[in-house]
Amino acid sequence: MKIRVLALMALIILSSCAEEVVEKPENLIPKEKMTSLLYDLAILNSAKGTNKAILEIHFDNPTTFLFDQYGVDSLQFVKSDMYYASKPLVYESIYKEVAARLEDEKEKVEENRKKRNDSLVKRSRIIKDSVYRE
């Protein structure tokens, strides 16, 4: 939700300017890679909010680990993010893609949870039936 608000604010502010606000960085992260990185950052931030202690057991610095996985550094990420933010339509499309991927993942998780719960209910019925028949 915070990401959407920030993206909307950036869109409003930057749409008022017609000229090139930010120069294209030399080491610009490609749009597809940026989308995947932002998706993974959203998942990481969710994990931090859920149980930060478990995350810190496995990673010294989860964000640095994620940047290493994508072969980028924090400065490159910030410069690329600023550049894309200066292009409101591109920036919006990136965040719409991230939101769509997050929604798809949420649906998959909920579907798997429902299947697991259904199988547990079915198993408990079988156990109850076997107990009452004896």
Steps between C-alpha positions, in 0.01 A plus 500: 500500500785738587661426165183596314468827692864588433466410134187711469667798669802466273269474200316820590814697575691386196211520255498876541847517344526442126878518472754229584529524879759231562772392259511134408767337719783313329424182688119517484333183621281368214125536553435124528782452750382805697149357512628167635724675751214716630280191525762319706552811716126508571512133605808571713332794672199281572725236649667763717160607626390145571798361689818699471691277745472191280610698197805634685601148604546405135631830361727766648349767278209373288488807274870474416453129432217583260706764319785249467258247348407753232857620449422861594606729782291740704622810312416345164156409635434852632612665176291262291200550725535879474527477122191282467314727745572790264312307229153474658343265246794259509516517879128435528525200268783356710299531820185363338698194394640461852150532649360245254777252584443550872127443454563181300734371769246583770232302315734201464584507871133523596412215263774279648390588852141407416609168346710421807216587736253294296731199512541541877123517547458191282769316699340592833162370375660170400660470842172583677312249284752227577481573874120489510479177294711305741 
